[in-house]
Amino acid sequence: MWILIFIIALLFVLGSGLLLLRTANSHKIPDNVKAQPYQDDDD
């Protein structure tokens, strides 16, 4: 019984880790986007 609970918990941990890795890699900033200066930078 404890082995089954451990396996299910391990699957949840691995699944959530893979989901986080997939979402972190999908939001890349394009190369042609440049940082805009603040309007207060002249001070």
WORANOR-V98293 format. One record per residue. PHI is phi as a letter, one per 40 degrees, with the letter a starting at -180 (999 if undefined). PSI is psi as a letter, one per 30 degrees, with the letter a starting at -180 (999 if undefined). Layout:
{{PHI PSI} {PHI PSI}}
This chain:
{{999 e} {c e} {c e} {c e} {c e} {c e} {c e} {c e} {c e} {c e} {c e} {c e} {c e} {c e} {c e} {c e} {c e} {c e} {c e} {c e} {c e} {c e} {c e} {c e} {c f} {c f} {b i} {c k} {c k} {c l} {c f} {c g} {c k} {b l} {c k} {c k} {c l} {c l} {c f} {c g} {c f} {c f} {c 999}}
